[in-house]
C-alpha cells in the first residue's frame, strides 16, 4: 500500500491510497482519480515525506527475522498495562457500574426484566460459570488496581 499526497487544479489537497505506483499511474491515466471536494480529474502528486523502514525484514510468516527485534518482557508488560488502562477507561466511561450485584443485574437484562444497557461489576468464578450455563455471555476484563486514596 502506498499513500500519495495529491491536489487538483483548484488547489484542493487530499490523500490517495493505492496498491503501488503503477496502480496510481493506471488509475490517473484512465481518469479514475478525482478530487473529493470538486470532482476535478486534473490531479497532481505533491511532495510526500519519506519513510525509511529501519526494522529488520519480516519473513513470509510475518515474524521478524532478526533477534534484535524480539520484544522484551519489560516492553510486553508496558504494552499490556497501557492496553488494560485503555480498556478500563473505556468501560468506566461507557458502562454503568453495578458492583457485586452484577450477576443479578445482568440476569435481569438477559431475561428482559430490566432495560438493556452496558454494565460492569464483580462476580465470582462460580457466578460466571452459572451465568454461562444459562446462556448469558460475559467477558472478564482486567482492571487497573484501585487507588486506595480514592476509596471511602
C-alpha atoms as a printed R data frame, in Angstrom:
    type eleno elety resid chain resno       x       y       z
1   ATOM     1    CA   UNK     A     1   0.000   0.000   0.000
2   ATOM     2    CA   UNK     A     2   1.286   3.431  -0.919
3   ATOM     3    CA   UNK     A     3  -0.165   6.802   0.070
4   ATOM     4    CA   UNK     A     4   0.284   9.836  -2.159
5   ATOM     5    CA   UNK     A     5  -0.416  13.451  -1.296
6   ATOM     6    CA   UNK     A     6  -2.470  14.771  -4.192
7   ATOM     7    CA   UNK     A     7  -4.001  18.048  -5.310
8   ATOM     8    CA   UNK     A     8  -6.382  19.087  -8.048
9   ATOM     9    CA   UNK     A     9  -6.186  22.079 -10.396
10  ATOM    10    CA   UNK     A    10  -8.360  24.026  -7.891
11  ATOM    11    CA   UNK     A    11  -5.621  23.517  -5.285
12  ATOM    12    CA   UNK     A    12  -7.662  21.131  -3.103
13  ATOM    13    CA   UNK     A    13  -5.273  18.821  -1.241
14  ATOM    14    CA   UNK     A    14  -6.129  15.196  -0.361
15  ATOM    15    CA   UNK     A    15  -4.595  11.731   0.050
16  ATOM    16    CA   UNK     A    16  -4.862   8.787  -2.294
17  ATOM    17    CA   UNK     A    17  -4.175   5.188  -1.280
18  ATOM    18    CA   UNK     A    18  -3.006   2.782  -3.973
19  ATOM    19    CA   UNK     A    19  -1.632  -0.733  -4.246
20  ATOM    20    CA   UNK     A    20   1.571   0.650  -5.793
21  ATOM    21    CA   UNK     A    21   2.846   3.466  -8.042
22  ATOM    22    CA   UNK     A    22   1.871   1.596 -11.217
23  ATOM    23    CA   UNK     A    23  -1.721   1.304  -9.996
24  ATOM    24    CA   UNK     A    24  -1.799   5.042  -9.291
25  ATOM    25    CA   UNK     A    25  -0.473   5.758 -12.785
26  ATOM    26    CA   UNK     A    26  -3.047   3.404 -14.358
27  ATOM    27    CA   UNK     A    27  -5.951   4.989 -12.481
28  ATOM    28    CA   UNK     A    28  -4.728   8.505 -13.289
29  ATOM    29    CA   UNK     A    29  -4.403   7.623 -16.995
30  ATOM    30    CA   UNK     A    30  -7.998   6.316 -17.088
31  ATOM    31    CA   UNK     A    31  -9.402   9.340 -15.162
32  ATOM    32    CA   UNK     A    32 -10.292   7.169 -12.161
33  ATOM    33    CA   UNK     A    33  -8.751   9.578  -9.650
34  ATOM    34    CA   UNK     A    34 -10.775  12.680  -8.842
35  ATOM    35    CA   UNK     A    35 -10.848  15.405  -6.228
36  ATOM    36    CA   UNK     A    36 -13.256  14.561  -3.388
37  ATOM    37    CA   UNK     A    37 -14.139  18.265  -2.998
38  ATOM    38    CA   UNK     A    38 -14.797  19.425  -6.570
39  ATOM    39    CA   UNK     A    39 -14.626  16.277  -8.712
40  ATOM    40    CA   UNK     A    40 -11.792  17.532 -10.896
41  ATOM    41    CA   UNK     A    41  -9.851  14.772 -12.647
42  ATOM    42    CA   UNK     A    42  -6.825  17.021 -13.242
43  ATOM    43    CA   UNK     A    43  -4.713  15.596 -10.398
44  ATOM    44    CA   UNK     A    44  -1.057  16.065  -9.486
45  ATOM    45    CA   UNK     A    45   1.127  14.365  -6.887
46  ATOM    46    CA   UNK     A    46   2.635  16.725  -4.327
47  ATOM    47    CA   UNK     A    47   5.786  16.125  -2.297
48  ATOM    48    CA   UNK     A    48   5.396  13.457   0.382
49  ATOM    49    CA   UNK     A    49   7.543  12.978   3.464
50  ATOM    50    CA   UNK     A    50   9.597   9.837   3.021
51  ATOM    51    CA   UNK     A    51   9.526   6.973   5.474
52  ATOM    52    CA   UNK     A    52  12.548   4.767   5.884
53  ATOM    53    CA   UNK     A    53  11.937   1.378   7.441
54  ATOM    54    CA   UNK     A    54  14.790   0.678   9.841
55  ATOM    55    CA   UNK     A    55  13.324  -2.547  11.238
56  ATOM    56    CA   UNK     A    56  14.538  -5.926  10.002
57  ATOM    57    CA   UNK     A    57  12.548  -7.503   7.188
58  ATOM    58    CA   UNK     A    58   9.668  -9.820   8.045
59  ATOM    59    CA   UNK     A    59   9.593 -13.397   6.902
60  ATOM    60    CA   UNK     A    60   6.617 -14.750   4.930
61  ATOM    61    CA   UNK     A    61   5.069 -15.829   8.249
62  ATOM    62    CA   UNK     A    62   5.014 -12.182   9.368
63  ATOM    63    CA   UNK     A    63   7.630 -12.602  12.085
64  ATOM    64    CA   UNK     A    64  10.850 -10.625  12.128
65  ATOM    65    CA   UNK     A    65  13.990 -12.431  11.070
66  ATOM    66    CA   UNK     A    66  16.354 -10.739  13.492
67  ATOM    67    CA   UNK     A    67  16.858 -11.439  17.169
68  ATOM    68    CA   UNK     A    68  17.289  -7.683  17.710
69  ATOM    69    CA   UNK     A    69  13.561  -7.216  17.161
70  ATOM    70    CA   UNK     A    70  12.498  -9.603  19.922
71  ATOM    71    CA   UNK     A    71  10.148  -7.829  22.316
72  ATOM    72    CA   UNK     A    72  11.497  -7.740  25.851
73  ATOM    73    CA   UNK     A    73   9.423  -8.776  28.874
74  ATOM    74    CA   UNK     A    74   9.523  -5.134  30.039
75  ATOM    75    CA   UNK     A    75   8.056  -3.964  26.701
76  ATOM    76    CA   UNK     A    76   5.328  -6.610  26.883
77  ATOM    77    CA   UNK     A    77   4.470  -5.516  30.440
78  ATOM    78    CA   UNK     A    78   4.356  -1.850  29.410
79  ATOM    79    CA   UNK     A    79   2.161  -2.567  26.364
80  ATOM    80    CA   UNK     A    80  -0.128  -4.773  28.454
81  ATOM    81    CA   UNK     A    81  -0.507  -2.099  31.133
82  ATOM    82    CA   UNK     A    82  -1.336   0.538  28.510
83  ATOM    83    CA   UNK     A    83  -3.887  -1.775  26.887
84  ATOM    84    CA   UNK     A    84  -5.548  -2.604  30.217
85  ATOM    85    CA   UNK     A    85  -5.685   1.096  31.086
86  ATOM    86    CA   UNK     A    86  -7.387   1.935  27.773
87  ATOM    87    CA   UNK     A    87  -9.955  -0.845  28.209
88  ATOM    88    CA   UNK     A    88 -10.589   0.157  31.833
89  ATOM    89    CA   UNK     A    89 -11.068   3.802  30.895
90  ATOM    90    CA   UNK     A    90 -13.434   2.918  28.051
91  ATOM    91    CA   UNK     A    91 -15.577   0.663  30.247
92  ATOM    92    CA   UNK     A    92 -15.675   3.184  33.091
93  ATOM    93    CA   UNK     A    93 -16.763   5.960  30.699
94  ATOM    94    CA   UNK     A    94 -19.342   3.945  28.722
95  ATOM    95    CA   UNK     A    95 -20.769   1.334  31.127
96  ATOM    96    CA   UNK     A    96 -22.734   1.518  34.376
97  ATOM    97    CA   UNK     A    97 -21.020   0.086  37.445
98  ATOM    98    CA   UNK     A    98 -23.275  -2.294  39.413
99  ATOM    99    CA   UNK     A    99 -20.669  -3.713  41.794
100 ATOM   100    CA   UNK     A   100 -21.337  -7.085  43.397
101 ATOM   101    CA   UNK     A   101 -24.907  -7.014  42.041
102 ATOM   102    CA   UNK     A   102 -23.516  -7.805  38.566
103 ATOM   103    CA   UNK     A   103 -24.871 -11.403  38.319
104 ATOM   104    CA   UNK     A   104 -28.348 -10.312  39.402
105 ATOM   105    CA   UNK     A   105 -28.407  -7.217  37.167
106 ATOM   106    CA   UNK     A   106 -27.106  -8.989  34.067
107 ATOM   107    CA   UNK     A   107 -29.752 -11.706  34.515
108 ATOM   108    CA   UNK     A   108 -32.495  -9.051  34.687
109 ATOM   109    CA   UNK     A   109 -31.234  -7.576  31.411
110 ATOM   110    CA   UNK     A   110 -30.861 -11.003  29.782
111 ATOM   111    CA   UNK     A   111 -34.394 -12.089  30.718
112 ATOM   112    CA   UNK     A   112 -35.948  -8.759  29.717
113 ATOM   113    CA   UNK     A   113 -36.818  -7.713  33.280
114 ATOM   114    CA   UNK     A   114 -34.645  -4.575  33.041
115 ATOM   115    CA   UNK     A   115 -33.723  -2.092  30.350
116 ATOM   116    CA   UNK     A   116 -30.865  -3.229  28.116
117 ATOM   117    CA   UNK     A   117 -27.689  -1.293  28.902
118 ATOM   118    CA   UNK     A   118 -23.954  -1.821  29.209
119 ATOM   119    CA   UNK     A   119 -22.978  -2.772  32.746
120 ATOM   120    CA   UNK     A   120 -19.901  -3.942  34.588
121 ATOM   121    CA   UNK     A   121 -19.239  -5.159  38.067
122 ATOM   122    CA   UNK     A   122 -17.893  -8.010  40.140
123 ATOM   123    CA   UNK     A   123 -18.684 -11.717  40.074
124 ATOM   124    CA   UNK     A   124 -17.076 -14.871  41.415
125 ATOM   125    CA   UNK     A   125 -15.918 -17.675  39.135
126 ATOM   126    CA   UNK     A   126 -18.924 -19.748  40.236
127 ATOM   127    CA   UNK     A   127 -21.322 -16.907  39.421
128 ATOM   128    CA   UNK     A   128 -19.754 -16.500  35.962
129 ATOM   129    CA   UNK     A   129 -19.975 -20.255  35.377
130 ATOM   130    CA   UNK     A   130 -23.645 -20.223  36.359
131 ATOM   131    CA   UNK     A   131 -24.343 -17.259  34.035
132 ATOM   132    CA   UNK     A   132 -22.615 -19.023  31.140
133 ATOM   133    CA   UNK     A   133 -24.656 -22.191  31.761
134 ATOM   134    CA   UNK     A   134 -27.817 -20.067  31.480
135 ATOM   135    CA   UNK     A   135 -26.599 -18.691  28.152
136 ATOM   136    CA   UNK     A   136 -25.568 -15.293  29.492
137 ATOM   137    CA   UNK     A   137 -22.297 -14.252  27.865
138 ATOM   138    CA   UNK     A   138 -19.826 -12.319  29.968
139 ATOM   139    CA   UNK     A   139 -16.301 -11.093  29.466
140 ATOM   140    CA   UNK     A   140 -13.750 -10.883  32.248
141 ATOM   141    CA   UNK     A   141 -11.818  -7.630  31.940
142 ATOM   142    CA   UNK     A   142  -8.672  -6.945  33.940
143 ATOM   143    CA   UNK     A   143  -8.827  -3.562  35.632
144 ATOM   144    CA   UNK     A   144  -6.037  -1.410  36.937
145 ATOM   145    CA   UNK     A   145  -5.692  -1.637  40.711
146 ATOM   146    CA   UNK     A   146  -7.894   0.808  42.597
147 ATOM   147    CA   UNK     A   147  -6.014   3.673  44.159
148 ATOM   148    CA   UNK     A   148  -6.553   3.361  47.924
149 ATOM   149    CA   UNK     A   149  -6.847   7.146  48.361
150 ATOM   150    CA   UNK     A   150  -9.970   7.051  46.147
151 ATOM   151    CA   UNK     A   151 -11.768   4.545  48.374
152 ATOM   152    CA   UNK     A   152 -14.280   5.611  51.044
